[in-house]
Structures are given as structure tokens and as C-alpha cells.
């Protein structure tokens, strides 16, 4: 796997970290794995300092993969939207499981 640059936000040009690319939040649409449309992928990871990173992947020519820092709530929402709730059992995502239990105890 290769590494992608991580930014604080989409307008920031300063790379704050690099993370391993993944597509952990993709969903099967019956024909392809994707998240956000054809040729679009979404992954998630956590930096050593505890912040979560959403990884945006693309198969479109001329576009580049990148990561953005996400709030805990944004990271949790993306996991729940993707249907990959099993990620909450991974110890790296324990803070998100705790947040889900606090905000939505009926889903955990």
C-alpha cells in the first residue's frame, strides 16, 4: 500500500502527515466497491496523536488521493453511513464506539 498526504482541511496546502491508503468505508453497490460515486472510495485511519483521518480515493485521471482530518463525530458518521459498524470493535476506533454508545445507545 502506498501513502497519501493528509491535510487539516480542503483549502490547506500544508501536508501535516502521510497515511497508508485504504478503502475501509467502501460499500458494494451490486457491481463495484465505492463510496461517493463511481470511481470514488473512502477509507479511515487514526494518527498516533489520536485524530481520525478520512481518506478520499479516486480512480479518475488527473485527480489525486488524499486524507483530511475529521472530528470524532464526522468519523463516526462515515462509519455508520458505510454500514461497516464492525470497525467500531477495532481498538483503534474505541473512542468512536464510546461516542456512539453515548449519542446512540440503541445502535451499539
Steps between C-alpha positions, in 0.01 A plus 500: 500500500613850431468810717283804435547856628280621785372856530312685775231605251437515125636854472825423683808441286723393789542124534477418872552125471495205263293186553463164334222497243197281571138467386349377828180702460409386149164330438407241239242647262430172322771556241785693663654596831458874542409784732387831359442395140661303222877499534488660845622323813513580871728371771569581862797480732627655819818700556729429793378821666144361503347702216300320235567533128251441222680380188348606168596279208428541133543304182454809284792613286652827617365471855708397800423305817526694827402496866320759711490534878150420625327569828400195702136558401586526129703178518218319685239623251704370206542159663126476567408622149725239345340219701843384618401511867744216573777761485374625838624173651858581392692642799631786282143623468404459869435875546245483218327200656478692830357801315243279326399347835456847646311655208311199366494216755240310298740436211796361693 
